[in-house]
Each structure stands twice: as structure tokens, then as C-alpha cells.
Amino acid sequence: MTSETSLPAKPKPEPKSTRASVSFPRELYDTVEQLAAEKKVSVAWIVRDAVEKYVADQWPLFADEKRKNPSV
């Protein structure tokens, strides 16, 4: 007979990112796809970059904190 000891469950780490589903007008999405192809990046990268710039413009203090602590 073997004795099994159960280990406590490891806590799940916080996800590094959160997935979002976004709908775009066709014309805008075509433009984003074209920009992504020209820059050789993904559409997701273009969207993240745009959102980061928008947030920095709307809340400059948040942008300053992001520069000091990139994990924010």
C-alpha cells in the first residue's frame, strides 16, 4: 500500500494581460490592418499602442506612473 500526501494547491498567478473583444467599422479595421502590415506588427499591437497613447493623453499622471513602474 502506498501513502499519498496531497500538496496544497498553488495559487494561480495574476494574468499578465486581459483579453478583450472589440468591433471596428470595416473601413477602420482595414486601415489598422494596413498599418500593422506596414509596421510588421500585429493588429493587437496597433490597438494596444493606440489605447496606451489615449490613456496617457487622458490621464497624464497614469502615464508617468507607467514609466516609473512598467508592471502597472
PDB file with SEQRES, HELIX, SHEET and CRYST1 records, atoms N, CA, C and O in Angstrom:
SEQRES   1 A   72  MET THR SER GLU THR SER LEU PRO ALA LYS PRO LYS PRO          
SEQRES   2 A   72  GLU PRO LYS SER THR ARG ALA SER VAL SER PHE PRO ARG          
SEQRES   3 A   72  GLU LEU TYR ASP THR VAL GLU GLN LEU ALA ALA GLU LYS          
SEQRES   4 A   72  LYS VAL SER VAL ALA TRP ILE VAL ARG ASP ALA VAL GLU          
SEQRES   5 A   72  LYS TYR VAL ALA ASP GLN TRP PRO LEU PHE ALA ASP GLU          
SEQRES   6 A   72  LYS ARG LYS ASN PRO SER VAL                                  
HELIX    1 AA1 ARG A   26  LYS A   39  1                                  14    
HELIX    2 AA2 VAL A   43  GLN A   58  1                                  16    
HELIX    3 AA3 PRO A   60  LYS A   68  1                                   9    
CRYST1    1.000    1.000    1.000  90.00  90.00  90.00 P 1           1          
ATOM      1  N   MET A   1       0.840  -1.180   0.000  1.00  0.00           N  
ATOM      2  CA  MET A   1       0.000   0.000   0.000  1.00  0.00           C  
ATOM      3  C   MET A   1       0.882   1.240   0.000  1.00  0.00           C  
ATOM      4  O   MET A   1       1.855   1.313   0.751  1.00  0.00           O  
ATOM      5  N   THR A   2       0.547   2.207  -0.835  1.00  0.00           N  
ATOM      6  CA  THR A   2       1.314   3.447  -0.868  1.00  0.00           C  
ATOM      7  C   THR A   2       0.524   4.549  -0.195  1.00  0.00           C  
ATOM      8  O   THR A   2      -0.703   4.600  -0.276  1.00  0.00           O  
ATOM      9  N   SER A   3       1.235   5.406   0.453  1.00  0.00           N  
ATOM     10  CA  SER A   3       0.605   6.520   1.134  1.00  0.00           C  
ATOM     11  C   SER A   3       0.754   7.778   0.275  1.00  0.00           C  
ATOM     12  O   SER A   3       1.868   8.203  -0.030  1.00  0.00           O  
ATOM     13  N   GLU A   4      -0.350   8.349  -0.099  1.00  0.00           N  
ATOM     14  CA  GLU A   4      -0.298   9.582  -0.909  1.00  0.00           C  
ATOM     15  C   GLU A   4      -0.535  10.784  -0.014  1.00  0.00           C  
ATOM     16  O   GLU A   4      -1.482  10.812   0.772  1.00  0.00           O  
ATOM     17  N   THR A   5       0.332  11.770  -0.139  1.00  0.00           N  
ATOM     18  CA  THR A   5       0.133  13.014   0.592  1.00  0.00           C  
ATOM     19  C   THR A   5      -0.265  14.074  -0.417  1.00  0.00           C  
ATOM     20  O   THR A   5       0.384  14.243  -1.449  1.00  0.00           O  
ATOM     21  N   SER A   6      -1.297  14.760  -0.119  1.00  0.00           N  
ATOM     22  CA  SER A   6      -1.728  15.800  -1.056  1.00  0.00           C  
ATOM     23  C   SER A   6      -1.066  17.122  -0.714  1.00  0.00           C  
ATOM     24  O   SER A   6      -1.034  17.547   0.441  1.00  0.00           O  
ATOM     25  N   LEU A   7      -0.550  17.747  -1.728  1.00  0.00           N  
ATOM     26  CA  LEU A   7       0.100  19.040  -1.565  1.00  0.00           C  
ATOM     27  C   LEU A   7      -0.943  20.140  -1.659  1.00  0.00           C  
ATOM     28  O   LEU A   7      -1.931  19.999  -2.380  1.00  0.00           O  
ATOM     29  N   PRO A   8      -0.734  21.232  -0.938  1.00  0.00           N  
ATOM     30  CA  PRO A   8      -1.684  22.335  -1.057  1.00  0.00           C  
ATOM     31  C   PRO A   8      -1.654  22.891  -2.485  1.00  0.00           C  
ATOM     32  O   PRO A   8      -0.606  22.924  -3.131  1.00  0.00           O  
ATOM     33  N   ALA A   9      -2.802  23.317  -2.952  1.00  0.00           N  
ATOM     34  CA  ALA A   9      -2.899  23.868  -4.305  1.00  0.00           C  
ATOM     35  C   ALA A   9      -2.110  25.172  -4.396  1.00  0.00           C  
ATOM     36  O   ALA A   9      -2.171  26.020  -3.505  1.00  0.00           O  
ATOM     37  N   LYS A  10      -1.374  25.308  -5.486  1.00  0.00           N  
ATOM     38  CA  LYS A  10      -0.627  26.545  -5.699  1.00  0.00           C  
ATOM     39  C   LYS A  10      -1.591  27.642  -6.126  1.00  0.00           C  
ATOM     40  O   LYS A  10      -2.483  27.401  -6.939  1.00  0.00           O  
ATOM     41  N   PRO A  11      -1.420  28.842  -5.585  1.00  0.00           N  
ATOM     42  CA  PRO A  11      -2.297  29.933  -6.030  1.00  0.00           C  
ATOM     43  C   PRO A  11      -2.000  30.264  -7.491  1.00  0.00           C  
ATOM     44  O   PRO A  11      -0.845  30.249  -7.916  1.00  0.00           O  
ATOM     45  N   LYS A  12      -3.033  30.557  -8.239  1.00  0.00           N  
ATOM     46  CA  LYS A  12      -2.856  30.902  -9.649  1.00  0.00           C  
ATOM     47  C   LYS A  12      -2.315  32.326  -9.749  1.00  0.00           C  
ATOM     48  O   LYS A  12      -2.826  33.238  -9.099  1.00  0.00           O  
ATOM     49  N   PRO A  13      -1.286  32.509 -10.562  1.00  0.00           N  
ATOM     50  CA  PRO A  13      -0.734  33.871 -10.712  1.00  0.00           C  
ATOM     51  C   PRO A  13      -1.714  34.770 -11.460  1.00  0.00           C  
ATOM     52  O   PRO A  13      -2.530  34.307 -12.257  1.00  0.00           O  
ATOM     53  N   GLU A  14      -1.610  36.050 -11.183  1.00  0.00           N  
ATOM     54  CA  GLU A  14      -2.434  37.025 -11.901  1.00  0.00           C  
ATOM     55  C   GLU A  14      -2.063  36.997 -13.381  1.00  0.00           C  
ATOM     56  O   GLU A  14      -0.880  36.934 -13.716  1.00  0.00           O  
ATOM     57  N   PRO A  15      -3.044  37.044 -14.265  1.00  0.00           N  
ATOM     58  CA  PRO A  15      -2.701  37.072 -15.689  1.00  0.00           C  
ATOM     59  C   PRO A  15      -1.970  38.364 -16.040  1.00  0.00           C  
ATOM     60  O   PRO A  15      -2.261  39.420 -15.476  1.00  0.00           O  
ATOM     61  N   LYS A  16      -1.019  38.279 -16.973  1.00  0.00           N  
ATOM     62  CA  LYS A  16      -0.267  39.461 -17.366  1.00  0.00           C  
ATOM     63  C   LYS A  16      -1.083  40.380 -18.254  1.00  0.00           C  
ATOM     64  O   LYS A  16      -0.776  41.564 -18.391  1.00  0.00           O  
ATOM     65  N   SER A  17      -2.118  39.829 -18.850  1.00  0.00           N  
ATOM     66  CA  SER A  17      -2.974  40.654 -19.696  1.00  0.00           C  
ATOM     67  C   SER A  17      -4.396  40.105 -19.657  1.00  0.00           C  
ATOM     68  O   SER A  17      -4.638  38.980 -19.220  1.00  0.00           O  
ATOM     69  N   THR A  18      -5.311  40.916 -20.117  1.00  0.00           N  
ATOM     70  CA  THR A  18      -6.714  40.536 -20.184  1.00  0.00           C  
ATOM     71  C   THR A  18      -7.171  40.621 -21.633  1.00  0.00           C  
ATOM     72  O   THR A  18      -6.900  41.605 -22.321  1.00  0.00           O  
ATOM     73  N   ARG A  19      -7.853  39.602 -22.084  1.00  0.00           N  
ATOM     74  CA  ARG A  19      -8.333  39.566 -23.462  1.00  0.00           C  
ATOM     75  C   ARG A  19      -9.604  40.406 -23.573  1.00  0.00           C  
ATOM     76  O   ARG A  19     -10.465  40.377 -22.693  1.00  0.00           O  
ATOM     77  N   ALA A  20      -9.703  41.150 -24.667  1.00  0.00           N  
ATOM     78  CA  ALA A  20     -10.886  41.954 -24.934  1.00  0.00           C  
ATOM     79  C   ALA A  20     -11.322  41.727 -26.378  1.00  0.00           C  
ATOM     80  O   ALA A  20     -10.497  41.531 -27.270  1.00  0.00           O  
ATOM     81  N   SER A  21     -12.598  41.759 -26.582  1.00  0.00           N  
ATOM     82  CA  SER A  21     -13.141  41.625 -27.934  1.00  0.00           C  
ATOM     83  C   SER A  21     -13.654  43.002 -28.343  1.00  0.00           C  
ATOM     84  O   SER A  21     -14.458  43.610 -27.636  1.00  0.00           O  
ATOM     85  N   VAL A  22     -13.188  43.481 -29.478  1.00  0.00           N  
ATOM     86  CA  VAL A  22     -13.539  44.825 -29.930  1.00  0.00           C  
ATOM     87  C   VAL A  22     -14.050  44.751 -31.360  1.00  0.00           C  
ATOM     88  O   VAL A  22     -13.485  44.034 -32.186  1.00  0.00           O  
ATOM     89  N   SER A  23     -15.101  45.478 -31.654  1.00  0.00           N  
ATOM     90  CA  SER A  23     -15.623  45.543 -33.024  1.00  0.00           C  
ATOM     91  C   SER A  23     -15.272  46.890 -33.624  1.00  0.00           C  
ATOM     92  O   SER A  23     -15.372  47.923 -32.961  1.00  0.00           O  
ATOM     93  N   PHE A  24     -14.857  46.872 -34.887  1.00  0.00           N  
ATOM     94  CA  PHE A  24     -14.493  48.085 -35.609  1.00  0.00           C  
ATOM     95  C   PHE A  24     -15.354  48.201 -36.856  1.00  0.00           C  
ATOM     96  O   PHE A  24     -15.756  47.186 -37.427  1.00  0.00           O  
ATOM     97  N   PRO A  25     -15.643  49.430 -37.289  1.00  0.00           N  
ATOM     98  CA  PRO A  25     -16.225  49.571 -38.627  1.00  0.00           C  
ATOM     99  C   PRO A  25     -15.230  48.983 -39.638  1.00  0.00           C  
ATOM    100  O   PRO A  25     -14.020  49.116 -39.457  1.00  0.00           O  
ATOM    101  N   ARG A  26     -15.721  48.344 -40.686  1.00  0.00           N  
ATOM    102  CA  ARG A  26     -14.866  47.650 -41.658  1.00  0.00           C  
ATOM    103  C   ARG A  26     -13.743  48.544 -42.186  1.00  0.00           C  
ATOM    104  O   ARG A  26     -12.592  48.115 -42.271  1.00  0.00           O  
ATOM    105  N   GLU A  27     -14.075  49.772 -42.537  1.00  0.00           N  
ATOM    106  CA  GLU A  27     -13.080  50.693 -43.104  1.00  0.00           C  
ATOM    107  C   GLU A  27     -11.942  50.971 -42.113  1.00  0.00           C  
ATOM    108  O   GLU A  27     -10.771  50.998 -42.492  1.00  0.00           O  
ATOM    109  N   LEU A  28     -12.297  51.173 -40.856  1.00  0.00           N  
ATOM    110  CA  LEU A  28     -11.282  51.430 -39.833  1.00  0.00           C  
ATOM    111  C   LEU A  28     -10.402  50.199 -39.626  1.00  0.00           C  
ATOM    112  O   LEU A  28      -9.182  50.317 -39.509  1.00  0.00           O  
ATOM    113  N   TYR A  29     -11.021  49.022 -39.581  1.00  0.00           N  
ATOM    114  CA  TYR A  29     -10.245  47.800 -39.396  1.00  0.00           C  
ATOM    115  C   TYR A  29      -9.287  47.581 -40.569  1.00  0.00           C  
ATOM    116  O   TYR A  29      -8.147  47.159 -40.374  1.00  0.00           O  
ATOM    117  N   ASP A  30      -9.754  47.869 -41.784  1.00  0.00           N  
ATOM    118  CA  ASP A  30      -8.881  47.731 -42.954  1.00  0.00           C  
ATOM    119  C   ASP A  30      -7.660  48.634 -42.818  1.00  0.00           C  
ATOM    120  O   ASP A  30      -6.547  48.239 -43.165  1.00  0.00           O  
ATOM    121  N   THR A  31      -7.871  49.841 -42.313  1.00  0.00           N  
ATOM    122  CA  THR A  31      -6.769  50.788 -42.116  1.00  0.00           C  
ATOM    123  C   THR A  31      -5.806  50.273 -41.043  1.00  0.00           C  
ATOM    124  O   THR A  31      -4.589  50.370 -41.203  1.00  0.00           O  
ATOM    125  N   VAL A  32      -6.342  49.731 -39.961  1.00  0.00           N  
ATOM    126  CA  VAL A  32      -5.497  49.189 -38.892  1.00  0.00           C  
ATOM    127  C   VAL A  32      -4.690  47.999 -39.418  1.00  0.00           C  
ATOM    128  O   VAL A  32      -3.508  47.865 -39.099  1.00  0.00           O  
ATOM    129  N   GLU A  33      -5.312  47.147 -40.210  1.00  0.00           N  
ATOM    130  CA  GLU A  33      -4.595  46.013 -40.808  1.00  0.00           C  
ATOM    131  C   GLU A  33      -3.457  46.496 -41.705  1.00  0.00           C  
ATOM    132  O   GLU A  33      -2.361  45.935 -41.690  1.00  0.00           O  
ATOM    133  N   GLN A  34      -3.726  47.531 -42.475  1.00  0.00           N  
ATOM    134  CA  GLN A  34      -2.709  48.082 -43.370  1.00  0.00           C  
ATOM    135  C   GLN A  34      -1.542  48.657 -42.557  1.00  0.00           C  
ATOM    136  O   GLN A  34      -0.380  48.420 -42.888  1.00  0.00           O  
ATOM    137  N   LEU A  35      -1.850  49.405 -41.504  1.00  0.00           N  
ATOM    138  CA  LEU A  35      -0.796  49.950 -40.633  1.00  0.00           C  
ATOM    139  C   LEU A  35       0.036  48.830 -40.019  1.00  0.00           C  
ATOM    140  O   LEU A  35       1.264  48.912 -39.973  1.00  0.00           O  
ATOM    141  N   ALA A  36      -0.637  47.784 -39.548  1.00  0.00           N  
ATOM    142  CA  ALA A  36       0.067  46.662 -38.938  1.00  0.00           C  
ATOM    143  C   ALA A  36       1.004  45.992 -39.949  1.00  0.00           C  
ATOM    144  O   ALA A  36       2.137  45.643 -39.617  1.00  0.00           O  
ATOM    145  N   ALA A  37       0.533  45.819 -41.160  1.00  0.00           N  
ATOM    146  CA  ALA A  37       1.360  45.194 -42.192  1.00  0.00           C  
ATOM    147  C   ALA A  37       2.570  46.063 -42.513  1.00  0.00           C  
ATOM    148  O   ALA A  37       3.681  45.553 -42.662  1.00  0.00           O  
ATOM    149  N   GLU A  38       2.360  47.368 -42.619  1.00  0.00           N  
ATOM    150  CA  GLU A  38       3.466  48.287 -42.932  1.00  0.00           C  
ATOM    151  C   GLU A  38       4.521  48.282 -41.825  1.00  0.00           C  
ATOM    152  O   GLU A  38       5.719  48.344 -42.099  1.00  0.00           O  
ATOM    153  N   LYS A  39       4.061  48.206 -40.567  1.00  0.00           N  
ATOM    154  CA  LYS A  39       4.992  48.234 -39.427  1.00  0.00           C  
ATOM    155  C   LYS A  39       5.500  46.841 -39.064  1.00  0.00           C  
ATOM    156  O   LYS A  39       6.372  46.695 -38.207  1.00  0.00           O  
ATOM    157  N   LYS A  40       4.950  45.819 -39.720  1.00  0.00           N  
ATOM    158  CA  LYS A  40       5.308  44.422 -39.451  1.00  0.00           C  
ATOM    159  C   LYS A  40       5.037  44.048 -37.987  1.00  0.00           C  
ATOM    160  O   LYS A  40       5.868  43.438 -37.314  1.00  0.00           O  
ATOM    161  N   VAL A  41       3.858  44.433 -37.527  1.00  0.00           N  
ATOM    162  CA  VAL A  41       3.389  44.088 -36.186  1.00  0.00           C  
ATOM    163  C   VAL A  41       1.964  43.551 -36.315  1.00  0.00           C  
ATOM    164  O   VAL A  41       1.386  43.563 -37.402  1.00  0.00           O  
ATOM    165  N   SER A  42       1.415  43.090 -35.221  1.00  0.00           N  
ATOM    166  CA  SER A  42       0.050  42.566 -35.239  1.00  0.00           C  
ATOM    167  C   SER A  42      -0.978  43.694 -35.087  1.00  0.00           C  
ATOM    168  O   SER A  42      -0.661  44.798 -34.645  1.00  0.00           O  
ATOM    169  N   VAL A  43      -2.207  43.378 -35.467  1.00  0.00           N  
ATOM    170  CA  VAL A  43      -3.313  44.317 -35.252  1.00  0.00           C  
ATOM    171  C   VAL A  43      -3.446  44.576 -33.750  1.00  0.00           C  
ATOM    172  O   VAL A  43      -3.694  45.707 -33.332  1.00  0.00           O  
ATOM    173  N   ALA A  44      -3.281  43.532 -32.946  1.00  0.00           N  
ATOM    174  CA  ALA A  44      -3.371  43.692 -31.483  1.00  0.00           C  
ATOM    175  C   ALA A  44      -2.340  44.698 -30.981  1.00  0.00           C  
ATOM    176  O   ALA A  44      -2.636  45.500 -30.095  1.00  0.00           O  
ATOM    177  N   TRP A  45      -1.127  44.660 -31.544  1.00  0.00           N  
ATOM    178  CA  TRP A  45      -0.084  45.598 -31.124  1.00  0.00           C  
ATOM    179  C   TRP A  45      -0.510  47.036 -31.437  1.00  0.00           C  
ATOM    180  O   TRP A  45      -0.334  47.933 -30.613  1.00  0.00           O  
ATOM    181  N   ILE A  46      -1.068  47.249 -32.630  1.00  0.00           N  
ATOM    182  CA  ILE A  46      -1.534  48.591 -33.020  1.00  0.00           C  
ATOM    183  C   ILE A  46      -2.614  49.069 -32.046  1.00  0.00           C  
ATOM    184  O   ILE A  46      -2.593  50.219 -31.605  1.00  0.00           O  
ATOM    185  N   VAL A  47      -3.551  48.190 -31.715  1.00  0.00           N  
ATOM    186  CA  VAL A  47      -4.648  48.571 -30.812  1.00  0.00           C  
ATOM    187  C   VAL A  47      -4.110  48.879 -29.420  1.00  0.00           C  
ATOM    188  O   VAL A  47      -4.497  49.883 -28.822  1.00  0.00           O  
ATOM    189  N   ARG A  48      -3.212  48.023 -28.886  1.00  0.00           N  
ATOM    190  CA  ARG A  48      -2.634  48.290 -27.558  1.00  0.00           C  
ATOM    191  C   ARG A  48      -1.888  49.619 -27.545  1.00  0.00           C  
ATOM    192  O   ARG A  48      -2.026  50.404 -26.607  1.00  0.00           O  
ATOM    193  N   ASP A  49      -1.096  49.868 -28.589  1.00  0.00           N  
ATOM    194  CA  ASP A  49      -0.336  51.118 -28.684  1.00  0.00           C  
ATOM    195  C   ASP A  49      -1.281  52.319 -28.686  1.00  0.00           C  
ATOM    196  O   ASP A  49      -1.044  53.306 -27.990  1.00  0.00           O  
ATOM    197  N   ALA A  50      -2.344  52.227 -29.466  1.00  0.00           N  
ATOM    198  CA  ALA A  50      -3.304  53.330 -29.541  1.00  0.00           C  
ATOM    199  C   ALA A  50      -3.994  53.561 -28.203  1.00  0.00           C  
ATOM    200  O   ALA A  50      -4.183  54.707 -27.793  1.00  0.00           O  
ATOM    201  N   VAL A  51      -4.367  52.496 -27.525  1.00  0.00           N  
ATOM    202  CA  VAL A  51      -5.044  52.632 -26.229  1.00  0.00           C  
ATOM    203  C   VAL A  51      -4.090  53.218 -25.190  1.00  0.00           C  
ATOM    204  O   VAL A  51      -4.487  54.079 -24.406  1.00  0.00           O  
ATOM    205  N   GLU A  52      -2.833  52.760 -25.177  1.00  0.00           N  
ATOM    206  CA  GLU A  52      -1.864  53.327 -24.238  1.00  0.00           C  
ATOM    207  C   GLU A  52      -1.688  54.824 -24.466  1.00  0.00           C  
ATOM    208  O   GLU A  52      -1.621  55.595 -23.508  1.00  0.00           O  
ATOM    209  N   LYS A  53      -1.612  55.236 -25.723  1.00  0.00           N  
ATOM    210  CA  LYS A  53      -1.459  56.665 -26.035  1.00  0.00           C  
ATOM    211  C   LYS A  53      -2.704  57.446 -25.639  1.00  0.00           C  
ATOM    212  O   LYS A  53      -2.598  58.564 -25.136  1.00  0.00           O  
ATOM    213  N   TYR A  54      -3.874  56.872 -25.859  1.00  0.00           N  
ATOM    214  CA  TYR A  54      -5.125  57.527 -25.486  1.00  0.00           C  
ATOM    215  C   TYR A  54      -5.197  57.720 -23.972  1.00  0.00           C  
ATOM    216  O   TYR A  54      -5.531  58.803 -23.493  1.00  0.00           O  
ATOM    217  N   VAL A  55      -4.881  56.664 -23.226  1.00  0.00           N  
ATOM    218  CA  VAL A  55      -4.920  56.756 -21.759  1.00  0.00           C  
ATOM    219  C   VAL A  55      -3.895  57.779 -21.266  1.00  0.00           C  
ATOM    220  O   VAL A  55      -4.196  58.564 -20.367  1.00  0.00           O  
ATOM    221  N   ALA A  56      -2.697  57.780 -21.836  1.00  0.00           N  
ATOM    222  CA  ALA A  56      -1.674  58.753 -21.433  1.00  0.00           C  
ATOM    223  C   ALA A  56      -2.134  60.179 -21.702  1.00  0.00           C  
ATOM    224  O   ALA A  56      -1.842  61.090 -20.927  1.00  0.00           O  
ATOM    225  N   ASP A  57      -2.853  60.369 -22.801  1.00  0.00           N  
ATOM    226  CA  ASP A  57      -3.363  61.698 -23.143  1.00  0.00           C  
ATOM    227  C   ASP A  57      -4.485  62.123 -22.191  1.00  0.00           C  
ATOM    228  O   ASP A  57      -4.568  63.292 -21.813  1.00  0.00           O  
ATOM    229  N   GLN A  58      -5.334  61.189 -21.811  1.00  0.00           N  
ATOM    230  CA  GLN A  58      -6.473  61.496 -20.941  1.00  0.00           C  
ATOM    231  C   GLN A  58      -6.076  61.633 -19.477  1.00  0.00           C  
ATOM    232  O   GLN A  58      -6.621  62.466 -18.753  1.00  0.00           O  
ATOM    233  N   TRP A  59      -5.116  60.806 -19.042  1.00  0.00           N  
ATOM    234  CA  TRP A  59      -4.686  60.786 -17.652  1.00  0.00           C  
ATOM    235  C   TRP A  59      -3.167  60.822 -17.593  1.00  0.00           C  
ATOM    236  O   TRP A  59      -2.537  59.782 -17.405  1.00  0.00           O  
ATOM    237  N   PRO A  60      -2.568  61.993 -17.750  1.00  0.00           N  
ATOM    238  CA  PRO A  60      -1.100  62.097 -17.786  1.00  0.00           C  
ATOM    239  C   PRO A  60      -0.402  61.518 -16.554  1.00  0.00           C  
ATOM    240  O   PRO A  60       0.709  61.002 -16.679  1.00  0.00           O  
ATOM    241  N   LEU A  61      -1.007  61.585 -15.387  1.00  0.00           N  
ATOM    242  CA  LEU A  61      -0.372  61.039 -14.189  1.00  0.00           C  
ATOM    243  C   LEU A  61      -0.246  59.525 -14.288  1.00  0.00           C  
ATOM    244  O   LEU A  61       0.723  58.952 -13.791  1.00  0.00           O  
ATOM    245  N   PHE A  62      -1.215  58.872 -14.924  1.00  0.00           N  
ATOM    246  CA  PHE A  62      -1.141  57.432 -15.130  1.00  0.00           C  
ATOM    247  C   PHE A  62       0.056  57.089 -16.016  1.00  0.00           C  
ATOM    248  O   PHE A  62       0.761  56.113 -15.760  1.00  0.00           O  
ATOM    249  N   ALA A  63       0.282  57.884 -17.048  1.00  0.00           N  
ATOM    250  CA  ALA A  63       1.413  57.653 -17.956  1.00  0.00           C  
ATOM    251  C   ALA A  63       2.725  57.801 -17.200  1.00  0.00           C  
ATOM    252  O   ALA A  63       3.650  57.020 -17.425  1.00  0.00           O  
ATOM    253  N   ASP A  64       2.831  58.791 -16.305  1.00  0.00           N  
ATOM    254  CA  ASP A  64       4.043  58.974 -15.515  1.00  0.00           C  
ATOM    255  C   ASP A  64       4.288  57.753 -14.630  1.00  0.00           C  
ATOM    256  O   ASP A  64       5.422  57.288 -14.517  1.00  0.00           O  
ATOM    257  N   GLU A  65       3.240  57.237 -14.007  1.00  0.00           N  
ATOM    258  CA  GLU A  65       3.358  56.063 -13.140  1.00  0.00           C  
ATOM    259  C   GLU A  65       3.769  54.844 -13.965  1.00  0.00           C  
ATOM    260  O   GLU A  65       4.565  54.027 -13.502  1.00  0.00           O  
ATOM    261  N   LYS A  66       3.240  54.713 -15.170  1.00  0.00           N  
ATOM    262  CA  LYS A  66       3.579  53.589 -16.051  1.00  0.00           C  
ATOM    263  C   LYS A  66       5.067  53.610 -16.398  1.00  0.00           C  
ATOM    264  O   LYS A  66       5.709  52.561 -16.456  1.00  0.00           O  
ATOM    265  N   ARG A  67       5.609  54.794 -16.627  1.00  0.00           N  
ATOM    266  CA  ARG A  67       7.045  54.904 -16.944  1.00  0.00           C  
ATOM    267  C   ARG A  67       7.892  54.488 -15.752  1.00  0.00           C  
ATOM    268  O   ARG A  67       8.928  53.846 -15.921  1.00  0.00           O  
ATOM    269  N   LYS A  68       7.454  54.852 -14.535  1.00  0.00           N  
ATOM    270  CA  LYS A  68       8.216  54.516 -13.326  1.00  0.00           C  
ATOM    271  C   LYS A  68       8.102  53.030 -12.993  1.00  0.00           C  
ATOM    272  O   LYS A  68       9.061  52.412 -12.532  1.00  0.00           O  
ATOM    273  N   ASN A  69       6.917  52.465 -13.234  1.00  0.00           N  
ATOM    274  CA  ASN A  69       6.654  51.071 -12.872  1.00  0.00           C  
ATOM    275  C   ASN A  69       5.928  50.383 -14.032  1.00  0.00           C  
ATOM    276  O   ASN A  69       4.697  50.386 -14.062  1.00  0.00           O  
ATOM    277  N   PRO A  70       6.650  49.798 -14.977  1.00  0.00           N  
ATOM    278  CA  PRO A  70       6.037  49.211 -16.167  1.00  0.00           C  
ATOM    279  C   PRO A  70       5.043  48.092 -15.878  1.00  0.00           C  
ATOM    280  O   PRO A  70       4.269  47.729 -16.764  1.00  0.00           O  
ATOM    281  N   SER A  71       5.037  47.537 -14.680  1.00  0.00           N  
ATOM    282  CA  SER A  71       4.087  46.456 -14.373  1.00  0.00           C  
ATOM    283  C   SER A  71       2.696  46.985 -14.039  1.00  0.00           C  
ATOM    284  O   SER A  71       1.778  46.191 -13.828  1.00  0.00           O  
ATOM    285  N   VAL A  72       2.514  48.308 -13.984  1.00  0.00           N  
ATOM    286  CA  VAL A  72       1.212  48.908 -13.649  1.00  0.00           C  
ATOM    287  C   VAL A  72       0.285  48.717 -14.818  1.00  0.00           C  
ATOM    288  O   VAL A  72      -0.870  49.141 -14.765  1.00  0.00           O  
TER     289      VAL A  72                                                      
END                                                                             
